[in-house]
């Protein structure tokens, strides 16, 4: 627990990309390049691997925003792939989403498909990965509560940094540049 507090205390909020990208993965640097090319401002914090919602909650405090839960899903036949963005504090109910998008059965897509379509590995799933989906194989689904917030939090295609962006910039500038649209869903997430 002590080590976690040291990490939390070490987290700093920065405006924009890191000045030195030495040691950062190419997919992360491409994310910063992409946002800079679009003129989309963002805040960033670096941290230890954030692969669970508890770690994300600590990062939320630094960013001043709730990091979205991003789930990479597919149908049983693996012919349809979905990226679902929902509030981190909501529970995901497969049946609830399946009925809204008319898909008989949804499951988590394989890590190989995540890498193939989004150039992202487990733990770093993010809307930013859509910049890598040039074949438009992934359909974006966004819970209406995410759209209601002024800002959203996400990873820059790695789970050791997190971003804070204006929701409007993501919807009105980032998504059109990737050629992706989105479908709004209503998730209650209760038993």
Secondary structure, 3 states (H helix, E strand, C coil): CHHHHHHHHHCCCEECCCCCCCCCCHHHHHHHHHHHHHCCCCEEEECCCCCCHHHHHHHHHHHCCCEEEEEEEEECCCCCEEEEEEECCCCCCHHHHHHHHCCCCEEECCHHHHHHHHCCCCCCCCHHHHHHCCCCCEEEEEEHHHHHCCEEEECCCCCCEEEEEEHHHHHHHHHHHHCCCEEEECCCCCC
